[in-house]
């Protein structure tokens, strides 16, 4: 019985590690489809931040802002996302959040 439990836990752990490895590989892709796929079961917000960069490079500022706002809903204290939102849109709300989170660096 214990052996079966150990095997089940090991298989689950290997499956999870496989998903995380796949996610890391997909995060390096310049494709929106791959970056969306990298979000599956991945708590990291990096795929969404990279999608925002991709959208901005394509002139899709609204989509970039939406991607960053999704990051900020999950991580309201994400200084990088607030900075990018300000950089991409000039949103004063983003500048205020940056000043709140990093009073010395947001000058």
Gaussian input, Z-matrix of N, CA and C with variables (Angstrom, degrees):
# hf/3-21g

backbone

0 1
 N
 C     1     B1
 C     2     B2     1     A1
 N     3     B3     2     A2     1     D1
 C     4     B4     3     A3     2     D2
 C     5     B5     4     A4     3     D3
 N     6     B6     5     A5     4     D4
 C     7     B7     6     A6     5     D5
 C     8     B8     7     A7     6     D6
 N     9     B9     8     A8     7     D7
 C    10    B10     9     A9     8     D8
 C    11    B11    10    A10     9     D9
 N    12    B12    11    A11    10    D10
 C    13    B13    12    A12    11    D11
 C    14    B14    13    A13    12    D12
 N    15    B15    14    A14    13    D13
 C    16    B16    15    A15    14    D14
 C    17    B17    16    A16    15    D15
 N    18    B18    17    A17    16    D16
 C    19    B19    18    A18    17    D17
 C    20    B20    19    A19    18    D18
 N    21    B21    20    A20    19    D19
 C    22    B22    21    A21    20    D20
 C    23    B23    22    A22    21    D21
 N    24    B24    23    A23    22    D22
 C    25    B25    24    A24    23    D23
 C    26    B26    25    A25    24    D24
 N    27    B27    26    A26    25    D25
 C    28    B28    27    A27    26    D26
 C    29    B29    28    A28    27    D27
 N    30    B30    29    A29    28    D28
 C    31    B31    30    A30    29    D29
 C    32    B32    31    A31    30    D30
 N    33    B33    32    A32    31    D31
 C    34    B34    33    A33    32    D32
 C    35    B35    34    A34    33    D33
 N    36    B36    35    A35    34    D34
 C    37    B37    36    A36    35    D35
 C    38    B38    37    A37    36    D36
 N    39    B39    38    A38    37    D37
 C    40    B40    39    A39    38    D38
 C    41    B41    40    A40    39    D39
 N    42    B42    41    A41    40    D40
 C    43    B43    42    A42    41    D41
 C    44    B44    43    A43    42    D42
 N    45    B45    44    A44    43    D43
 C    46    B46    45    A45    44    D44
 C    47    B47    46    A46    45    D45
 N    48    B48    47    A47    46    D46
 C    49    B49    48    A48    47    D47
 C    50    B50    49    A49    48    D48
 N    51    B51    50    A50    49    D49
 C    52    B52    51    A51    50    D50
 C    53    B53    52    A52    51    D51
 N    54    B54    53    A53    52    D52
 C    55    B55    54    A54    53    D53
 C    56    B56    55    A55    54    D54
 N    57    B57    56    A56    55    D55
 C    58    B58    57    A57    56    D56
 C    59    B59    58    A58    57    D57
 N    60    B60    59    A59    58    D58
 C    61    B61    60    A60    59    D59
 C    62    B62    61    A61    60    D60
 N    63    B63    62    A62    61    D61
 C    64    B64    63    A63    62    D62
 C    65    B65    64    A64    63    D63
 N    66    B66    65    A65    64    D64
 C    67    B67    66    A66    65    D65
 C    68    B68    67    A67    66    D66
 N    69    B69    68    A68    67    D67
 C    70    B70    69    A69    68    D68
 C    71    B71    70    A70    69    D69
 N    72    B72    71    A71    70    D70
 C    73    B73    72    A72    71    D71
 C    74    B74    73    A73    72    D72
 N    75    B75    74    A74    73    D73
 C    76    B76    75    A75    74    D74
 C    77    B77    76    A76    75    D75
 N    78    B78    77    A77    76    D76
 C    79    B79    78    A78    77    D77
 C    80    B80    79    A79    78    D78
 N    81    B81    80    A80    79    D79
 C    82    B82    81    A81    80    D80
 C    83    B83    82    A82    81    D81
 N    84    B84    83    A83    82    D82
 C    85    B85    84    A84    83    D83
 C    86    B86    85    A85    84    D84
 N    87    B87    86    A86    85    D85
 C    88    B88    87    A87    86    D86
 C    89    B89    88    A88    87    D87
 N    90    B90    89    A89    88    D88
 C    91    B91    90    A90    89    D89
 C    92    B92    91    A91    90    D90
 N    93    B93    92    A92    91    D91
 C    94    B94    93    A93    92    D92
 C    95    B95    94    A94    93    D93
 N    96    B96    95    A95    94    D94
 C    97    B97    96    A96    95    D95
 C    98    B98    97    A97    96    D96
 N    99    B99    98    A98    97    D97
 C   100   B100    99    A99    98    D98
 C   101   B101   100   A100    99    D99
 N   102   B102   101   A101   100   D100
 C   103   B103   102   A102   101   D101
 C   104   B104   103   A103   102   D102
 N   105   B105   104   A104   103   D103
 C   106   B106   105   A105   104   D104
 C   107   B107   106   A106   105   D105
 N   108   B108   107   A107   106   D106
 C   109   B109   108   A108   107   D107
 C   110   B110   109   A109   108   D108
 N   111   B111   110   A110   109   D109
 C   112   B112   111   A111   110   D110
 C   113   B113   112   A112   111   D111
 N   114   B114   113   A113   112   D112
 C   115   B115   114   A114   113   D113
 C   116   B116   115   A115   114   D114
 N   117   B117   116   A116   115   D115
 C   118   B118   117   A117   116   D116
 C   119   B119   118   A118   117   D117
 N   120   B120   119   A119   118   D118
 C   121   B121   120   A120   119   D119
 C   122   B122   121   A121   120   D120
 N   123   B123   122   A122   121   D121
 C   124   B124   123   A123   122   D122
 C   125   B125   124   A124   123   D123
 N   126   B126   125   A125   124   D124
 C   127   B127   126   A126   125   D125
 C   128   B128   127   A127   126   D126
 N   129   B129   128   A128   127   D127
 C   130   B130   129   A129   128   D128
 C   131   B131   130   A130   129   D129
 N   132   B132   131   A131   130   D130
 C   133   B133   132   A132   131   D131
 C   134   B134   133   A133   132   D132
 N   135   B135   134   A134   133   D133
 C   136   B136   135   A135   134   D134
 C   137   B137   136   A136   135   D135
 N   138   B138   137   A137   136   D136
 C   139   B139   138   A138   137   D137
 C   140   B140   139   A139   138   D138
 N   141   B141   140   A140   139   D139
 C   142   B142   141   A141   140   D140
 C   143   B143   142   A142   141   D141
 N   144   B144   143   A143   142   D142
 C   145   B145   144   A144   143   D143
 C   146   B146   145   A145   144   D144
 N   147   B147   146   A146   145   D145
 C   148   B148   147   A147   146   D146
 C   149   B149   148   A148   147   D147
 N   150   B150   149   A149   148   D148
 C   151   B151   150   A150   149   D149
 C   152   B152   151   A151   150   D150
 N   153   B153   152   A152   151   D151
 C   154   B154   153   A153   152   D152
 C   155   B155   154   A154   153   D153
 N   156   B156   155   A155   154   D154
 C   157   B157   156   A156   155   D155
 C   158   B158   157   A157   156   D156
 N   159   B159   158   A158   157   D157
 C   160   B160   159   A159   158   D158
 C   161   B161   160   A160   159   D159
 N   162   B162   161   A161   160   D160
 C   163   B163   162   A162   161   D161
 C   164   B164   163   A163   162   D162
 N   165   B165   164   A164   163   D163
 C   166   B166   165   A165   164   D164
 C   167   B167   166   A166   165   D165
 N   168   B168   167   A167   166   D166
 C   169   B169   168   A168   167   D167
 C   170   B170   169   A169   168   D168
 N   171   B171   170   A170   169   D169
 C   172   B172   171   A171   170   D170
 C   173   B173   172   A172   171   D171
 N   174   B174   173   A173   172   D172
 C   175   B175   174   A174   173   D173
 C   176   B176   175   A175   174   D174
 N   177   B177   176   A176   175   D175
 C   178   B178   177   A177   176   D176
 C   179   B179   178   A178   177   D177
 N   180   B180   179   A179   178   D178
 C   181   B181   180   A180   179   D179
 C   182   B182   181   A181   180   D180
 N   183   B183   182   A182   181   D181
 C   184   B184   183   A183   182   D182
 C   185   B185   184   A184   183   D183
 N   186   B186   185   A185   184   D184
 C   187   B187   186   A186   185   D185
 C   188   B188   187   A187   186   D186
 N   189   B189   188   A188   187   D187
 C   190   B190   189   A189   188   D188
 C   191   B191   190   A190   189   D189
 N   192   B192   191   A191   190   D190
 C   193   B193   192   A192   191   D191
 C   194   B194   193   A193   192   D192
 N   195   B195   194   A194   193   D193
 C   196   B196   195   A195   194   D194
 C   197   B197   196   A196   195   D195
 N   198   B198   197   A197   196   D196
 C   199   B199   198   A198   197   D197
 C   200   B200   199   A199   198   D198
 N   201   B201   200   A200   199   D199
 C   202   B202   201   A201   200   D200
 C   203   B203   202   A202   201   D201
 N   204   B204   203   A203   202   D202
 C   205   B205   204   A204   203   D203
 C   206   B206   205   A205   204   D204
 N   207   B207   206   A206   205   D205
 C   208   B208   207   A207   206   D206
 C   209   B209   208   A208   207   D207
 N   210   B210   209   A209   208   D208
 C   211   B211   210   A210   209   D209
 C   212   B212   211   A211   210   D210
 N   213   B213   212   A212   211   D211
 C   214   B214   213   A213   212   D212
 C   215   B215   214   A214   213   D213
 N   216   B216   215   A215   214   D214
 C   217   B217   216   A216   215   D215
 C   218   B218   217   A217   216   D216
 N   219   B219   218   A218   217   D217
 C   220   B220   219   A219   218   D218
 C   221   B221   220   A220   219   D219
 N   222   B222   221   A221   220   D220
 C   223   B223   222   A222   221   D221
 C   224   B224   223   A223   222   D222
 N   225   B225   224   A224   223   D223
 C   226   B226   225   A225   224   D224
 C   227   B227   226   A226   225   D225
 N   228   B228   227   A227   226   D226
 C   229   B229   228   A228   227   D227
 C   230   B230   229   A229   228   D228
 N   231   B231   230   A230   229   D229
 C   232   B232   231   A231   230   D230
 C   233   B233   232   A232   231   D231
 N   234   B234   233   A233   232   D232
 C   235   B235   234   A234   233   D233
 C   236   B236   235   A235   234   D234
 N   237   B237   236   A236   235   D235
 C   238   B238   237   A237   236   D236
 C   239   B239   238   A238   237   D237
 N   240   B240   239   A239   238   D238
 C   241   B241   240   A240   239   D239
 C   242   B242   241   A241   240   D240
 N   243   B243   242   A242   241   D241
 C   244   B244   243   A243   242   D242
 C   245   B245   244   A244   243   D243
 N   246   B246   245   A245   244   D244
 C   247   B247   246   A246   245   D245
 C   248   B248   247   A247   246   D246
 N   249   B249   248   A248   247   D247
 C   250   B250   249   A249   248   D248
 C   251   B251   250   A250   249   D249
 N   252   B252   251   A251   250   D250
 C   253   B253   252   A252   251   D251
 C   254   B254   253   A253   252   D252
 N   255   B255   254   A254   253   D253
 C   256   B256   255   A255   254   D254
 C   257   B257   256   A256   255   D255
 N   258   B258   257   A257   256   D256
 C   259   B259   258   A258   257   D257
 C   260   B260   259   A259   258   D258
 N   261   B261   260   A260   259   D259
 C   262   B262   261   A261   260   D260
 C   263   B263   262   A262   261   D261
 N   264   B264   263   A263   262   D262
 C   265   B265   264   A264   263   D263
 C   266   B266   265   A265   264   D264
 N   267   B267   266   A266   265   D265
 C   268   B268   267   A267   266   D266
 C   269   B269   268   A268   267   D267
 N   270   B270   269   A269   268   D268
 C   271   B271   270   A270   269   D269
 C   272   B272   271   A271   270   D270
 N   273   B273   272   A272   271   D271
 C   274   B274   273   A273   272   D272
 C   275   B275   274   A274   273   D273
 N   276   B276   275   A275   274   D274
 C   277   B277   276   A276   275   D275
 C   278   B278   277   A277   276   D276
 N   279   B279   278   A278   277   D277
 C   280   B280   279   A279   278   D278
 C   281   B281   280   A280   279   D279
 N   282   B282   281   A281   280   D280
 C   283   B283   282   A282   281   D281
 C   284   B284   283   A283   282   D282
 N   285   B285   284   A284   283   D283
 C   286   B286   285   A285   284   D284
 C   287   B287   286   A286   285   D285
 N   288   B288   287   A287   286   D286
 C   289   B289   288   A288   287   D287
 C   290   B290   289   A289   288   D288
 N   291   B291   290   A290   289   D289
 C   292   B292   291   A291   290   D290
 C   293   B293   292   A292   291   D291
 N   294   B294   293   A293   292   D292
 C   295   B295   294   A294   293   D293
 C   296   B296   295   A295   294   D294
 N   297   B297   296   A296   295   D295
 C   298   B298   297   A297   296   D296
 C   299   B299   298   A298   297   D297
 N   300   B300   299   A299   298   D298
 C   301   B301   300   A300   299   D299
 C   302   B302   301   A301   300   D300
 N   303   B303   302   A302   301   D301
 C   304   B304   303   A303   302   D302
 C   305   B305   304   A304   303   D303
 N   306   B306   305   A305   304   D304
 C   307   B307   306   A306   305   D305
 C   308   B308   307   A307   306   D306
 N   309   B309   308   A308   307   D307
 C   310   B310   309   A309   308   D308
 C   311   B311   310   A310   309   D309
 N   312   B312   311   A311   310   D310
 C   313   B313   312   A312   311   D311
 C   314   B314   313   A313   312   D312
 N   315   B315   314   A314   313   D313
 C   316   B316   315   A315   314   D314
 C   317   B317   316   A316   315   D315
 N   318   B318   317   A317   316   D316
 C   319   B319   318   A318   317   D317
 C   320   B320   319   A319   318   D318

   B1=1.4446
   B2=1.5339
   B3=1.3303
   B4=1.4626
   B5=1.5200
   B6=1.3067
   B7=1.4635
   B8=1.5310
   B9=1.3121
   B10=1.4699
   B11=1.5265
   B12=1.3254
   B13=1.4647
   B14=1.5223
   B15=1.3192
   B16=1.4631
   B17=1.5246
   B18=1.3087
   B19=1.4657
   B20=1.5242
   B21=1.3155
   B22=1.4711
   B23=1.5239
   B24=1.3198
   B25=1.4654
   B26=1.5278
   B27=1.3099
   B28=1.4673
   B29=1.5260
   B30=1.3202
   B31=1.4684
   B32=1.5265
   B33=1.3238
   B34=1.4657
   B35=1.5330
   B36=1.3241
   B37=1.4666
   B38=1.5238
   B39=1.3127
   B40=1.4659
   B41=1.5280
   B42=1.3145
   B43=1.4652
   B44=1.5157
   B45=1.3263
   B46=1.4643
   B47=1.5315
   B48=1.3176
   B49=1.4639
   B50=1.5256
   B51=1.3142
   B52=1.4650
   B53=1.5199
   B54=1.3257
   B55=1.4685
   B56=1.5244
   B57=1.3245
   B58=1.4585
   B59=1.5309
   B60=1.3221
   B61=1.4658
   B62=1.5278
   B63=1.3176
   B64=1.4697
   B65=1.5265
   B66=1.3160
   B67=1.4583
   B68=1.5261
   B69=1.3180
   B70=1.4698
   B71=1.5251
   B72=1.3311
   B73=1.4646
   B74=1.5271
   B75=1.3176
   B76=1.4674
   B77=1.5237
   B78=1.3285
   B79=1.4662
   B80=1.5196
   B81=1.3107
   B82=1.4621
   B83=1.5173
   B84=1.3181
   B85=1.4594
   B86=1.5262
   B87=1.3259
   B88=1.4609
   B89=1.5290
   B90=1.3098
   B91=1.4610
   B92=1.5256
   B93=1.3366
   B94=1.4634
   B95=1.5271
   B96=1.3043
   B97=1.4671
   B98=1.5303
   B99=1.3323
   B100=1.4606
   B101=1.5280
   B102=1.3267
   B103=1.4596
   B104=1.5295
   B105=1.3324
   B106=1.4677
   B107=1.5233
   B108=1.3164
   B109=1.4654
   B110=1.5345
   B111=1.3262
   B112=1.4619
   B113=1.5273
   B114=1.3304
   B115=1.4628
   B116=1.5235
   B117=1.3287
   B118=1.4595
   B119=1.5310
   B120=1.3121
   B121=1.4678
   B122=1.5284
   B123=1.3234
   B124=1.4565
   B125=1.5313
   B126=1.3283
   B127=1.4623
   B128=1.5342
   B129=1.3234
   B130=1.4639
   B131=1.5265
   B132=1.3117
   B133=1.4624
   B134=1.5305
   B135=1.3147
   B136=1.4656
   B137=1.5333
   B138=1.3384
   B139=1.4679
   B140=1.5298
   B141=1.3299
   B142=1.4666
   B143=1.5268
   B144=1.3193
   B145=1.4690
   B146=1.5268
   B147=1.3197
   B148=1.4732
   B149=1.5228
   B150=1.3388
   B151=1.4679
   B152=1.5340
   B153=1.3290
   B154=1.4654
   B155=1.5330
   B156=1.3320
   B157=1.4669
   B158=1.5307
   B159=1.3146
   B160=1.4600
   B161=1.5217
   B162=1.3338
   B163=1.4632
   B164=1.5322
   B165=1.3238
   B166=1.4625
   B167=1.5284
   B168=1.3244
   B169=1.4697
   B170=1.5225
   B171=1.3346
   B172=1.4680
   B173=1.5237
   B174=1.3320
   B175=1.4549
   B176=1.5209
   B177=1.3115
   B178=1.4697
   B179=1.5332
   B180=1.3302
   B181=1.4624
   B182=1.5199
   B183=1.3263
   B184=1.4731
   B185=1.5278
   B186=1.3304
   B187=1.4653
   B188=1.5293
   B189=1.3308
   B190=1.4661
   B191=1.5280
   B192=1.3281
   B193=1.4632
   B194=1.5209
   B195=1.3211
   B196=1.4731
   B197=1.5243
   B198=1.3166
   B199=1.4707
   B200=1.5290
   B201=1.3210
   B202=1.4634
   B203=1.5245
   B204=1.3214
   B205=1.4599
   B206=1.5279
   B207=1.3346
   B208=1.4613
   B209=1.5193
   B210=1.3193
   B211=1.4705
   B212=1.5279
   B213=1.3240
   B214=1.4591
   B215=1.5238
   B216=1.3200
   B217=1.4657
   B218=1.5354
   B219=1.3297
   B220=1.4663
   B221=1.5216
   B222=1.3255
   B223=1.4697
   B224=1.5281
   B225=1.3356
   B226=1.4636
   B227=1.5269
   B228=1.3135
   B229=1.4664
   B230=1.5224
   B231=1.3179
   B232=1.4639
   B233=1.5289
   B234=1.3109
   B235=1.4593
   B236=1.5260
   B237=1.3214
   B238=1.4727
   B239=1.5330
   B240=1.3238
   B241=1.4626
   B242=1.5260
   B243=1.3305
   B244=1.4691
   B245=1.5292
   B246=1.3325
   B247=1.4643
   B248=1.5184
   B249=1.3169
   B250=1.4678
   B251=1.5211
   B252=1.3379
   B253=1.4634
   B254=1.5203
   B255=1.3256
   B256=1.4733
   B257=1.5225
   B258=1.3079
   B259=1.4608
   B260=1.5256
   B261=1.3189
   B262=1.4609
   B263=1.5270
   B264=1.3471
   B265=1.4673
   B266=1.5211
   B267=1.3194
   B268=1.4654
   B269=1.5235
   B270=1.3134
   B271=1.4625
   B272=1.5255
   B273=1.3292
   B274=1.4648
   B275=1.5249
   B276=1.3227
   B277=1.4625
   B278=1.5387
   B279=1.3285
   B280=1.4623
   B281=1.5305
   B282=1.3195
   B283=1.4654
   B284=1.5270
   B285=1.3294
   B286=1.4629
   B287=1.5318
   B288=1.3185
   B289=1.4697
   B290=1.5180
   B291=1.3206
   B292=1.4748
   B293=1.5155
   B294=1.3268
   B295=1.4719
   B296=1.5208
   B297=1.3204
   B298=1.4592
   B299=1.5335
   B300=1.3371
   B301=1.4604
   B302=1.5264
   B303=1.3281
   B304=1.4730
   B305=1.5236
   B306=1.3273
   B307=1.4562
   B308=1.5259
   B309=1.3104
   B310=1.4610
   B311=1.5218
   B312=1.3135
   B313=1.4608
   B314=1.5102
   B315=1.3165
   B316=1.4727
   B317=1.5068
   B318=1.2967
   B319=1.4771
   B320=1.4867
   A1=111.35
   A2=117.02
   A3=120.39
   A4=111.03
   A5=115.62
   A6=119.79
   A7=110.37
   A8=116.81
   A9=120.91
   A10=110.94
   A11=116.62
   A12=120.62
   A13=110.73
   A14=116.84
   A15=121.30
   A16=110.17
   A17=116.49
   A18=120.60
   A19=110.16
   A20=117.66
   A21=121.23
   A22=110.93
   A23=116.56
   A24=120.37
   A25=110.38
   A26=117.85
   A27=121.71
   A28=110.95
   A29=116.94
   A30=120.35
   A31=110.29
   A32=117.09
   A33=120.66
   A34=110.77
   A35=116.38
   A36=120.27
   A37=110.88
   A38=117.67
   A39=120.53
   A40=111.29
   A41=116.46
   A42=120.09
   A43=111.47
   A44=116.09
   A45=120.58
   A46=110.71
   A47=117.32
   A48=120.18
   A49=111.27
   A50=116.66
   A51=120.11
   A52=111.94
   A53=116.88
   A54=120.53
   A55=111.39
   A56=117.21
   A57=120.53
   A58=111.20
   A59=117.07
   A60=120.74
   A61=110.21
   A62=116.22
   A63=121.32
   A64=109.96
   A65=116.00
   A66=120.69
   A67=111.06
   A68=116.85
   A69=120.15
   A70=111.44
   A71=116.70
   A72=119.58
   A73=110.63
   A74=117.22
   A75=120.74
   A76=111.97
   A77=117.45
   A78=120.87
   A79=112.72
   A80=117.64
   A81=120.36
   A82=112.37
   A83=117.04
   A84=121.55
   A85=110.56
   A86=117.51
   A87=120.34
   A88=112.76
   A89=117.56
   A90=122.06
   A91=110.81
   A92=116.54
   A93=120.91
   A94=110.36
   A95=116.65
   A96=121.01
   A97=111.24
   A98=116.68
   A99=120.46
   A100=111.30
   A101=116.40
   A102=119.61
   A103=110.86
   A104=117.78
   A105=120.45
   A106=110.12
   A107=116.65
   A108=120.95
   A109=110.89
   A110=117.13
   A111=121.29
   A112=111.75
   A113=117.74
   A114=121.56
   A115=112.65
   A116=117.86
   A117=121.32
   A118=110.14
   A119=116.13
   A120=124.36
   A121=112.66
   A122=117.23
   A123=121.88
   A124=108.51
   A125=118.11
   A126=119.88
   A127=113.50
   A128=117.36
   A129=121.64
   A130=110.28
   A131=117.24
   A132=121.99
   A133=112.27
   A134=117.71
   A135=121.10
   A136=113.42
   A137=120.38
   A138=117.92
   A139=112.73
   A140=117.71
   A141=120.21
   A142=111.81
   A143=116.62
   A144=119.54
   A145=109.33
   A146=117.09
   A147=120.14
   A148=111.14
   A149=117.03
   A150=119.45
   A151=109.83
   A152=116.78
   A153=120.38
   A154=110.24
   A155=117.22
   A156=120.39
   A157=110.88
   A158=116.18
   A159=120.57
   A160=110.43
   A161=116.84
   A162=121.00
   A163=111.02
   A164=116.21
   A165=119.76
   A166=110.30
   A167=117.48
   A168=120.19
   A169=111.77
   A170=116.12
   A171=120.97
   A172=111.94
   A173=117.01
   A174=120.54
   A175=113.47
   A176=116.86
   A177=121.91
   A178=109.11
   A179=115.16
   A180=121.06
   A181=112.10
   A182=118.24
   A183=119.93
   A184=111.44
   A185=116.18
   A186=119.58
   A187=110.79
   A188=116.71
   A189=120.51
   A190=109.85
   A191=115.96
   A192=119.94
   A193=110.96
   A194=117.39
   A195=120.58
   A196=111.61
   A197=116.33
   A198=119.95
   A199=110.09
   A200=116.64
   A201=120.23
   A202=111.71
   A203=117.41
   A204=119.83
   A205=110.87
   A206=116.97
   A207=119.83
   A208=111.43
   A209=116.08
   A210=120.51
   A211=109.31
   A212=116.54
   A213=120.50
   A214=112.90
   A215=117.81
   A216=119.42
   A217=110.54
   A218=115.37
   A219=119.89
   A220=112.25
   A221=116.01
   A222=121.43
   A223=109.26
   A224=117.83
   A225=119.66
   A226=114.61
   A227=117.66
   A228=120.69
   A229=112.74
   A230=117.74
   A231=121.95
   A232=108.58
   A233=115.47
   A234=122.41
   A235=111.93
   A236=116.55
   A237=120.50
   A238=110.91
   A239=117.12
   A240=120.15
   A241=111.48
   A242=116.88
   A243=119.15
   A244=110.40
   A245=116.52
   A246=119.88
   A247=112.21
   A248=116.64
   A249=119.49
   A250=111.19
   A251=116.24
   A252=118.99
   A253=110.50
   A254=116.50
   A255=119.44
   A256=110.81
   A257=116.71
   A258=120.88
   A259=111.30
   A260=117.40
   A261=121.23
   A262=113.15
   A263=116.89
   A264=119.06
   A265=114.74
   A266=117.08
   A267=119.91
   A268=112.22
   A269=117.46
   A270=123.47
   A271=109.84
   A272=116.22
   A273=120.91
   A274=112.27
   A275=116.89
   A276=121.59
   A277=109.56
   A278=116.27
   A279=121.16
   A280=110.36
   A281=116.56
   A282=120.09
   A283=110.49
   A284=116.69
   A285=120.34
   A286=111.45
   A287=116.63
   A288=120.11
   A289=110.19
   A290=117.14
   A291=120.18
   A292=110.85
   A293=115.98
   A294=119.26
   A295=111.29
   A296=116.36
   A297=120.55
   A298=110.73
   A299=116.28
   A300=120.84
   A301=113.26
   A302=116.21
   A303=120.70
   A304=108.82
   A305=117.27
   A306=120.22
   A307=114.02
   A308=118.50
   A309=120.56
   A310=113.02
   A311=117.44
   A312=120.64
   A313=115.10
   A314=118.43
   A315=121.02
   A316=113.23
   A317=117.41
   A318=120.71
   A319=111.83
   D1=-45.15
   D2=179.34
   D3=-63.95
   D4=-39.59
   D5=-179.70
   D6=-61.67
   D7=-42.19
   D8=178.93
   D9=-63.59
   D10=-39.30
   D11=178.49
   D12=-65.05
   D13=-42.59
   D14=178.88
   D15=-63.44
   D16=-42.43
   D17=179.21
   D18=-64.19
   D19=-42.45
   D20=179.67
   D21=-62.46
   D22=-43.41
   D23=178.42
   D24=-64.93
   D25=-41.19
   D26=179.81
   D27=-64.03
   D28=-42.98
   D29=179.09
   D30=-64.31
   D31=-42.64
   D32=178.14
   D33=-62.21
   D34=-43.44
   D35=179.96
   D36=-64.24
   D37=-42.93
   D38=178.46
   D39=-63.85
   D40=-38.62
   D41=176.65
   D42=-62.36
   D43=-45.49
   D44=178.89
   D45=-62.70
   D46=-45.28
   D47=178.73
   D48=-62.42
   D49=-37.20
   D50=176.36
   D51=-62.40
   D52=-42.58
   D53=177.67
   D54=-63.50
   D55=-40.96
   D56=180.00
   D57=-67.12
   D58=-38.78
   D59=178.03
   D60=-64.63
   D61=-42.71
   D62=177.51
   D63=-60.96
   D64=-43.42
   D65=179.72
   D66=-61.00
   D67=-42.58
   D68=178.89
   D69=-62.46
   D70=-41.02
   D71=178.22
   D72=-64.57
   D73=-42.73
   D74=-178.99
   D75=-66.51
   D76=-30.13
   D77=-179.03
   D78=-65.64
   D79=-20.99
   D80=-179.46
   D81=-87.17
   D82=-4.25
   D83=-178.04
   D84=-81.72
   D85=143.59
   D86=176.63
   D87=-85.76
   D88=15.83
   D89=-176.44
   D90=-100.33
   D91=132.83
   D92=177.33
   D93=-59.76
   D94=-39.89
   D95=-179.84
   D96=-60.82
   D97=-44.53
   D98=179.06
   D99=-67.11
   D100=-39.62
   D101=179.86
   D102=-66.36
   D103=-36.74
   D104=175.22
   D105=-65.07
   D106=-41.37
   D107=179.33
   D108=-65.20
   D109=-31.13
   D110=-179.57
   D111=-67.55
   D112=-16.57
   D113=-179.12
   D114=-79.05
   D115=-17.06
   D116=-174.97
   D117=-62.19
   D118=121.00
   D119=179.72
   D120=55.54
   D121=26.04
   D122=-177.88
   D123=-116.24
   D124=115.33
   D125=-179.20
   D126=-75.71
   D127=-12.38
   D128=-178.03
   D129=-70.34
   D130=142.37
   D131=179.33
   D132=-92.13
   D133=-2.81
   D134=-177.52
   D135=-55.67
   D136=-41.52
   D137=178.09
   D138=-58.56
   D139=-37.30
   D140=179.04
   D141=-71.27
   D142=-36.60
   D143=176.89
   D144=-65.05
   D145=-41.76
   D146=178.25
   D147=-66.65
   D148=-36.12
   D149=175.46
   D150=-61.78
   D151=-39.44
   D152=178.78
   D153=-60.89
   D154=-44.07
   D155=176.55
   D156=-61.23
   D157=-42.77
   D158=179.47
   D159=-60.80
   D160=-48.18
   D161=179.95
   D162=-61.51
   D163=-43.77
   D164=-179.26
   D165=-62.59
   D166=-39.58
   D167=-179.83
   D168=-67.20
   D169=-21.85
   D170=178.00
   D171=-93.99
   D172=5.10
   D173=-179.12
   D174=78.07
   D175=17.47
   D176=-178.33
   D177=-101.82
   D178=67.93
   D179=-174.31
   D180=-61.70
   D181=-39.64
   D182=179.73
   D183=-62.26
   D184=-42.90
   D185=177.95
   D186=-65.23
   D187=-37.87
   D188=177.65
   D189=-62.77
   D190=-44.34
   D191=179.52
   D192=-64.02
   D193=-40.70
   D194=178.26
   D195=-62.17
   D196=-41.27
   D197=178.81
   D198=-63.22
   D199=-43.43
   D200=179.65
   D201=-68.44
   D202=-36.72
   D203=177.69
   D204=-65.17
   D205=-32.97
   D206=174.12
   D207=-64.04
   D208=-40.42
   D209=176.38
   D210=-61.89
   D211=-43.80
   D212=-175.71
   D213=-71.71
   D214=-25.28
   D215=173.40
   D216=-65.56
   D217=-36.85
   D218=179.64
   D219=-82.81
   D220=-33.27
   D221=-176.58
   D222=-134.05
   D223=79.96
   D224=-175.56
   D225=-63.94
   D226=-15.14
   D227=178.52
   D228=-103.14
   D229=22.76
   D230=-178.86
   D231=-80.84
   D232=98.69
   D233=-176.50
   D234=-60.06
   D235=-41.54
   D236=-179.81
   D237=-61.17
   D238=-45.05
   D239=-179.00
   D240=-65.28
   D241=-41.13
   D242=177.07
   D243=-62.67
   D244=-41.94
   D245=179.46
   D246=-63.46
   D247=-42.28
   D248=178.79
   D249=-67.27
   D250=-39.60
   D251=177.95
   D252=-60.00
   D253=-42.07
   D254=177.01
   D255=-65.85
   D256=-44.58
   D257=-178.88
   D258=-61.67
   D259=-41.91
   D260=-176.66
   D261=-77.92
   D262=-33.46
   D263=-171.56
   D264=-119.41
   D265=-18.76
   D266=-175.35
   D267=73.59
   D268=17.14
   D269=-178.50
   D270=-64.09
   D271=117.33
   D272=-178.70
   D273=-62.92
   D274=-30.57
   D275=177.38
   D276=-59.68
   D277=-38.28
   D278=179.26
   D279=-68.15
   D280=-39.65
   D281=178.45
   D282=-64.22
   D283=-42.05
   D284=177.86
   D285=-62.82
   D286=-40.34
   D287=178.08
   D288=-64.50
   D289=-40.38
   D290=177.24
   D291=-61.84
   D292=-42.97
   D293=179.60
   D294=-64.48
   D295=-36.97
   D296=178.86
   D297=-66.73
   D298=-42.12
   D299=-175.83
   D300=-79.62
   D301=-30.85
   D302=-177.08
   D303=-142.14
   D304=76.45
   D305=-173.83
   D306=-59.01
   D307=-32.51
   D308=-178.96
   D309=-82.71
   D310=-35.55
   D311=-174.96
   D312=-88.47
   D313=-10.56
   D314=-174.90
   D315=-95.70
   D316=17.84
   D317=-178.52
   D318=-71.90

